[in-house]
Amino acid sequence: MASALPVFPPFSVHESAADQRWKKWTKRLQNLLVGMNIKDKVRQRALLLHYAGEEVNDIFDTLQETGEDYDTALTKLTEYFAPKKNVEYEIYKFRQAKQETNETMDAFHTKLRQLSVNCEFNDDNREVKSQIVQGCSSSRLRRKALREDMTLEQLLSSARALELSERQANEIENKEEKLETNALHKKRNFRKNQPRYLQQDKRPEQRVNDQRVNRNNKCRNCGGEFPHRGKCPAQGKSCNFCKKPNHFEKMCRSKRNNHTKQSVNTLENSDFENNFECQTKIDSSSDDEYVFGLQAESLKGTVNSIKREQPRICVKINESDINVLIDTGSSINVIDEDTYNRMKRKPKLIATKTKVFAYGSHQNLEFVGKFDTVIETRNKLTRATVYVSKGTSGNLLCYDTSLELQIIPQISRLSTGNKHEQLCEQYKDIFHGLGKLKETQVKIHVDKTVKPIVQPHRRIPFHIRKQVETELERLERLDIIERVHGPTPWVSPIVVAPKPKSPGEIRICVDMRLPNQAIQRERHITPTIDDLIVDLNGAKVFSKMDLLNGYHQLELTQESRNITTFTTHVGLRRYKRLSFGVTSAAEIFQNTLSTALEGLNGVRNISDDIIVFGASQDEHDTRLTALFQRINEKGLTLNKKKCEFNKDSLEFYGHIFSSKGISADPRKVEAIRNTNIPSDISEVRSFFSDD
């Protein structure tokens, strides 16, 4: 029989920050004990050790004076996992906390609350308020807090009001807020948004003179606008080419004399360097990135133009149409400074120290900054990071983004052999036939006080009776249903529906609405996407398994089968396996399958979908091997057509999981965006599913 205990994840001993995780884990366990109404200290102690897992039990066996009750055992384990903390260091971490870019005040407040737990402050509210005033990103809020005597709640209320007003003002004005972070003081932008007749009011001679002045208004040392507002950026710097002081390599006259007509994605500097004052969060990533778009100039043209046109496509970046080169050798998306300046809505830039190299070069390319945004084509959209390069070198779309937008097919990686293919061959039996969970029968709990009901037979149209008989024979052959002999207290009618994706085939559905009134729910805990987010933190390789007709792989007890009896034109049948119409089927299946997979690291399931994940390929393959072995031992089978192996990103229950984190499925987003605007109360209720 299946265990009645709800599924609860064990505590992982070897992961980092064990003290914080242990406190959170014990709080969740205490909530579970309260929900199960378990007050006996001995039973609480037993459940603590049961749910903690084998590794914690091994540690517990080495502890002294553990007592016989829950409180003593919990205290001993807490002393082990949460040793004496360094209060001074905790206070230091608290004082260093600053509000990050795009972090809301509520999120910043929550972070400070979490950091203050171990600081042992006499007045937490006072310290949190003080840190908000010092570390918030809004100078308006800081000045208001210093000007007025406010409580913490009043300060948070003011911060929310400021955030809301800024967001609403930006929506009304249809532009980004004017922060110094990426203020672009360009004279050419002053007239950009004026009416066309105002832009064309100059005489041709005047326009020529203006262009001549603008061309000559550049500094010969740094290449920026001249005169400078302060000292020249090149002052005190050495040229990378001639090693002489006080000028940049791009303005080096020695290099001009030795200049060759061959370049590899050269990114020139511009006057943007003087006008960009970065006050945002600096990206300190040390990962090296690459851009490979190779061009070689010659007297006859470019290398790419000799054979065929370059693969270009128009995509929408932050609501601006931009022409990009598809570069499968590039690991980042790049747009040049000129393209950025011409965008309708310029996103806020974050300065970056990421090292980026061109093909065959050991010199870092220079970037103005980067921003996170949505990149769209006609059919797909995805969220990605875009780097802004100095100069006018063009725009690149990297391999990962091109793949996510389905612009290019996935390029197979070279390997010595796919582990999942070897596993599929080794455990090929789990992909054949309909399985049945071994040594387990599930019970449907029926309220005996509810009077059984025998419903009248519903006539089946003559033209589909043959199909119904064929389907009944198939279900009997698979041991899913059986004939009923003798009296039965419950009888339900069936509804025959065609399969939309399989013309000529039907699906038999039992109308279980009246029997469900007598079926008692078991109320097992069902995991949510939020639980998965915590478990999948740091995962980079994913696989997804799908059980073949998952409910039908659980056998019903004899006393649970009568309530599933249904009537057909060829007699009575009843289910031997769990069926979809039973009101408690979902929670029974979830609990039973979770119990069958219990103890497998990196394996989680929601209903009949099982996800396997790992921080590396080896870790993922080890966990996939353990899952296949467990499925084979339990007698279950998988639907290989719906299984996905070795994915960098994976769609799971309306979300996309990848090494970058979690995001909404673009198909779901597109469906919401294309939804017609409700025109009456009924459509509004339908949209919100408030029936």
N, C-alpha and C positions, 0 to 999 in steps of 0.2 A: 504493500500500500504506500501511496505517496505521503511524504512527511507533511505535517500540518504547520510546521514552523515557517514563518515568513523568511524570504531570502534577505540577507544582510551582508554587505561586502566585508571580508576579513581585513584586518589591519596589516599594512605592508611595513615590515620592520626596516628594510634596507634602503628605503627612499630617504631623501634629504628632509630637513625640518621635521624630525620625528616628534618633537615636543608639541609643536603647533598642531600637527595632524592628529596626534593622540588626543588632545583636548577636544578637537572637533569631532573625532570619531566617538569618544565617550559621551558627548552631548547628544549625538544622534542615537546612540544606543539607549540612553536614558529616555529619550522621547519614544523609542520603540517599546521599552518596558512599560511606560505609562500607557501607551496605546493598547498594549496587550493586557493591561490591568494586572500585572505581576508585581505583588507587593512583598512576597516572601523573600527574605534576604538570601536564603540558601539557593532558591531557584534563580534569583538574579545573578548570583555568583556563577552558577552553572552556565547560564546563558552568556555571561561575559566571557568565560573561557571558551565556550563553544564557538561563539561568533568571532572571537579574536583571531582564531586560526592556529595552525600547528606551530608556526614559528614563535608566536607569543606564548603558547603553552610550554614550549621548550625553555624559554626564558623564565617563565613563572616557576617551573620546577626547580630552578637554581636559587630562587629567592628564599630568604629566611623569615619565619614568623608571619606567614601569610594568612593565618586564621582560618575560620570556617564560614565567614559571612562576606557579603558583597562589598561593603565599605572597606574592609581591611585589604581585600584582594585588589580593589581599585586603587587604594592609596599606595600599595607596594609597587604596582605597575606604573603608576604616575610618577613615583620617585625614580623609577628606572628610566622611563622615556623622557621625563621632564626634570632633569637635574637642576640644581640651584643655578639661577640665572644671574647674569652680570647686569645689575640695574643701571649702572653708569653707561654701559654700552647700549642698552635699550633706550635710554634717554637721548643718547647721541643720535641713534637712528631716527628717533621721533623728531629731533630738531632739524635733521637734514631733509625732512620730507617737504617737497614743494609740489604745487599744483602743476600737473603736466599739461601740455598742449592738448586742447579738445577734451580735457577732463572736466566734468561737471563739478559744481561745488558739493553736491550730495555725495558723489563718488570720492572726492577729496576728504570730506568729513568722515566717511566710513573708513577710509584708509587710516586716518589719524586715530580714530577710535580703536582700530585693531592694533596699531602700534603702541597705544597708551596702556594696553592691558598689562604689560610687564614692566611699566615704568614706576608703579607704586606712587603716583601723584596723590597729594592730599586733596586736591580739587581738580578732577579730570576736565570738567567743563571749562574752567578758567584756562588750563594749559592748552586745550584744543582750540579755544577761541584765540589765544595769543598766537598759536602756530598758524591758524588760518589768516590772521592779519599779516603776519610776516611772510607767509609762503604762498598766498593767493596770487593769481596772475592778473587780477583786475586792479589797476591803480585807483579807479573810482571807488571801489569797495574799500580799499585800504584807507583812503583819505576820509571816507565817511565814517569808518570805524574809529579812526583817530580823532575825528571831530566830535562825534557823539558818544555818549556812554550807553552802550548796548549790551544786552545779554547775548549768550550764544544763540538762542533761538531767534532773536531779533536779527542777529548778524546773518544767520542762514536764510531767514526770510528775505532780507534785503538782497542777498546774493542771488537767490532764485528769481527775484523780481528783475534784477539787472540782466541776468541771462535771458529771461523770457523777453524783455523789452528789446534787447539786442537782436535776438532771433527774429522777432516780429518786424522790427525796423528793416532788417536785411531783406526779408521777404517782400515788404512793401516797396522798398527802393530797388529791389531786384539786382543787388550787387553785394559783394563781400564787404565786411566791415573794414574800415580804413585803419589798419594797425601798422605801427612802425616796422613790424617784423619784415614785411616785404613791400614797403612803400617804394613805388617806382616814380621818381621825379623826372619824368621825360617830357621835354617840351613838345615832342611830336604827338604825345597823347593828349595834349591840351585841346587840340582842334579835332581830334579823331571822332568824337561823338557829336560835333556840330553839324548842322544841316549842310548839304552838299553845296548850296549856293554861297555859304559863308566860307567853305573850304576853297572855292574857286575864285575868290574875289581879287586875287593878286594878278597883276599884269604879267605876261610871260617874261619880260625883262627882269621884273622884281623877283620872280620865282627862281630864275637862273642865278641872280646875285645871291639869294638866300642859300641855294644849294652850294654855291662856291664857298660861302662863309662857313657853312656847316662842315664841309670837307676839310677846311683848313683849321677847324677848331678842335684839333686832337693833340694830345700831349705826345711829343716824340720819344719820351722815355717809357711811359706806361701804356699809351694808346687810348687813354680815357679822355673825357671832356676836359678842355682847358679854357680858362684858368680853373685850378682846383679850389675847392672850398677849404681844404686844409693842405697838409703837405702831400706831395706826390706819393702814391703807393709804391713806386719803384725806388724811392729814396732809401739807401742803405741796403738794397737787395742786389744780388749778383746774378748776372745772366747765365742761364744754364748752357749756353752755346760757347760764348767767348770767355766766360768767367770774369768779365769786367763789371765794375759796380755801377749802380744807379740806373739800370734800365732792365726791361724784361726781354726775354728771348725773342718774342714776336716782333719787337721793335729794333732788334739788333741789326745794325747796318753791315756788320761782318757776315752775318748769315745770309743777307740779301744777295751779296756778291757771290756766295757759293750755293745759292738756292737751286735745287733740282725740281723737276716737274713731276715728282712722284710723292704721293701722300697716302696715308692710311687713316681715314676718318680724323683728320686734323681738326681739333676744336679750338678755334681762335678765341682770345680774350676780347672783351668789349668794355664799353663805358659802364656796363652794369656793375662792375666791381666797386665803383665809387659810390653808387646810389643804393646799393643793397646793404642794409644794416641788419644783420641777423641777431634777433633777440629771442629766437625760439629755441626749442630743445635741439641740441646737437646730437646727431646720430653717430655714435661711437663704434659702429660695427666695424670689425676688423676683417670681415670676409671679403675676399677679392672677387670682383666682377669683371666681365669681359664684354666688349663689343667688337664684332668681327666684320662689319660691312666694308669690304675691301674695294677701293677704287684706285686705278693707276692711270694717270693722265698721260697722254702721248699726243703727237702731232696729228694722229688719225682719229682720235677719240678715246673713249674710255674702254677698259677691258669688257665691262658688262654690256656696252652698246654694240660690241662686235658680234656677239652671238645672238642675244635676244634681249628684250626689254626686262628691266628689273621687276621683281614681284612686288607690286605696290597695291595698297588698298586704302580706301577712305574709311576711317573709324571716327566715332564721336567720343571725344575726351572732355569730360566736364562740360557737356552740352555744346562743344565746339567741333565742327567738322575738320579733321586733320588728315592729310595724306601721309602715310607712313610706309617705310620699306620693311617687308617681312624678312627678318634676319634670324634664322634658326641657330646661328652660332652665337648670338648675343644672349647674355643671361639677365639683362635689364632692359626696360623700356626707356627710350631717350627721345626727348624733343629739344630742339635748339631754342636759344633765347629769343630769336626773332618770332618763332611760332608762339612761344609763351606770351609775348607782348601783344600778339594779334588775337589772343583768345577772348571770347566775349566775357567770360567770367573767370578772372584769374584766381586760382586757388592759392591759399596761403602756403608759402614755402617753408620747408624745414631744412636747415643747413645739414650737410652730410660730410663725413670724413671717410666714407667708403672708398676703397681703392679700386679704380677702374682702369683697365689696360686695353689698348687697341691691339689688333693682330700684329704679332711680331715685335711689339714694343714693350719696353720695361719702364716707361715713363707714365706716371699717373695722368689721366685726363682730368681737366678742371670742370667743375660743375658749380652752377649757381645755387642749386638746392634740389629738393625733391618734394613730391606731394602724393598722397593717396587719393585715388579717385575711381570712378566707374568708367570702363572702356566698353563701348557698345558697337555692334554691327547691326545689320537689319534683323538678324535672327537670334543673336546671343548677346549677353552682357556679362562682365566679370569685374571684380574689384582687383586693382593692381597698383603698384607703385611706379611712378613716372619720374625720371631724373631730367633736370633741365640743364643742358650743356651751354657753355659760353660760345658765342659766335653764331654762325649760320651754316652748320654742317649737315643739317637734315634731321629726319626723325626715323627711329628704329622701333619695331615691334618685336619683342623677344620670343623665343621658342615657347616658353610656358604659357604666356598670354595668348599667342596664336593658337596653341593647342586647346586652351580653355574656350576660346571663341569659335573653335571648330573651323578655323581657316585652313589649317593644314592637318594631315593625318598624323597619328602618333608614330614616331620613328622608333623602331625596335632597338633596344639596348643590347650591346654585345655582352654575352655572358657564357659561362662554361656550361650552362644548363639551368632550366627553370626548376626550382625545387617543387613548386606546386604541381607541375606536370608529372614529376616522379611520384609525388604523393598520390595523385589521382590514379596513376597506374598501379601503385602498391595497394591502395584501398579502393579498387574499382568496384567492389561489391556495394559500397555505400551510395553509388550512383545508379543502381539498378533496382527496379521494383518499388513497392510500397512497404516501408519498414513498420515495425511495431516495437515500442519501448519494452525492453525485457524486464521481467519480474516486477511489473508495475501495472496496477489497474486503478483507474480514477473513479471516484464516486460522485454521483449527483445527489445532493441532499434535497429530499422532498418533504414538504410540510404535510404531515399526516392529517392535519385538521382541515385541509382543503379537499373538497369533494372532487373525485376524478370525473372527467367529462369525456364522453364519446361523441365526437362531432360527426355530422353526416358526410358522406362521400361526395366529393365534387367531381362531376363528370369530366372526363378527359376527351377532347375532340378526336374523332376517328382518324384524322390524317396524321396525327403524331403519336398514336398509340404504339405503333411498331417501334418508334424511337424510344419511347418510355420503357418498353419491354427490354430493348437492347441495353439501355442504361442500367436497369435493375439487374440484369444478368451480369453486367460488368462489375457492379458494386458487390454482388454476391460472390463473384469469382475472386475479388480482392479481399474478401472477408470483412467488408465494411458493414454490410447489413445481413440480416438473416430472416428466414420465414418465421411467422408467428403461428403457433399451433395452440389451440385452447383459448380460454377466456382471457381478456386483458382489460384493465380498468381505464386505460387511456387510449384514445384513438384520435389522430389529427389528420386533416386533409393535406394534400400536396398541391403545389403550384408549379407548373412546367414553364420554364423560361428559356428562350433560345440564347446560345452563347454568341455575343456580338462579334468576337474575333474568330469564331469557328462556325461558319455557315453550315447548316445541316446537322449540327449537334445541339443537344439540349442540356439543361441543368434542372435537376429535381430539387425543389425547395420545400421543406416541411413547414407548415404554418404552426409555429410553436407558441403563439401569443397566449393562448389559454393555459397550456401546461406551464409556461414560464411564471405564471402567477403563483404556482405551488413550489417552484424551485427556489431554494434558499441560496443566497450569494455567500461566498467564502471570504470575500473582502481581502484578498492577498494584496500586498504592496506591489504596484507596477512601476518599474523604473521609468524615469523621464529623460528627455534630452539633456536637462541640466545635470543629471547624474552622469551621463555619458561624457559631457564636456570635461568634468573633473577627471574621469578615468582616462580620457584620450589625450590629456595634456602631455605634450612632448612626443606624441606618436608621429611617425613619418611614413610608414608603410602600412597599407590597409588591405583587407580582404573581406568579402561579404558572402555568407552562405545562406541558402534558402532551402528550408525543409520542404520536401515533396508532400503536398497535402498534409501539412503539419498536424492539424486536429485529428485527422484520420489515423495517425500513428500512435494514438493513446487509446488503449482498450478500456471499455466500461465494465464495471462490476455487474454481476447478474441482476442484482436488485435495482440497478440504475437504468436498465434497458427498456423496461415496460413503458416508461413515460415518453419514450421517443417513438412509440409505435405509430405508424401512418398507414393509410388506406390507399390502395390503387385498384385499377380495374382487373388486376390479376391476383388480388388477395392482399393480406396484411403483411407488412414488413416492419422490422425495428432495427435500430442501429446497434452494432457491436462496438463501434468506435465513437469517440467524441465527435459531435456534429456542430455545425456553425450556428444553428438556430437556438441552441441552449443559452439562456441568459448568463449563466456563470461560466461558459466555456472559455472565454478569453482569460479570466483570472486563473482558472484551473490549469489551462495550458501553460501560461506564463510561469506559474509557480512550479509545475512539474518539470518543465524544460530547464528552468534555472537550477533546480535541484540536481538534475541529471548532469549539468555542466559545472556544478559547483567545484571550486578548487582549481580551475584552469585560469592561469594568469593571462591577462590580455585578451580575454574572451567575454563578450557581453551579448545579451540577446534582448530584443523587444519583440514579443510574439514569436513568429517563426523565422524572423530575420536574425542571423548571428553575425556579429562583426568581430574580426580578429585584427589586432593592431600591435605595432612594435616600434620602438625608437630606432631600430636598425633592421636591415634585411635579415641578418642572422637571428635576431630576437623574434622577428615576425615568423620566420620559417620554423623555429622551434615551437612556438605557440600553435602554429597551424598544424604541425605534426601531432602535437598533443590533442588538439581538437578532433582530427581525423581518427586517431586511435580511440578516443572516448566515444565518438559517434558509432564506430564499428563495434565497440564493446556493448553499447546500449541497444544495438539493433535498429538504429534510425537510418534513414536514407535522405539524400539531398537531391535537389533539382539542379543538375549541372548547367542547364541552359541559363539559369538565373544567377549563378554564382559568379563572382568577380574576384580576381586574384591579383596581388602585387600592384596595387594602385597607389599613386602619389596623392590622389584626392579621391574621395568616395562620397556618393550621395546616399544618405541614410535618413529616412523619415523626414524628408523635406528640408534637410540641411546638407551642406557640403563640408566634410571634414578633411583637413589637409595639414601639412606641417606648419602652415601659416596660421592655423586656428580653425574657427568655425564661421560659416557664412550661410546666408539664406540661399536656397536653390534658385538660380536665375529663372527657371521655368515658373516657379511659384510667384516670383516678383513680377514677371511679365504677365501672368494671369491676372494679378491684382491691378496692374497698370492698365490692362485692356478691358477691365470690367466696366460695363455701362453704368453711368451715374443713375442711382435709383430715382424714380420719378414719383413714387407714391409711398405710403406707409408700408404697404405689403412688401414692396421690393426692398425697402430699408430693413425690415425684419428678416427677410430672406438673406440679405447680405451679411447680417450679423448672426445668422443662424439662431435667431431668437423666436422659435416657433411657439 
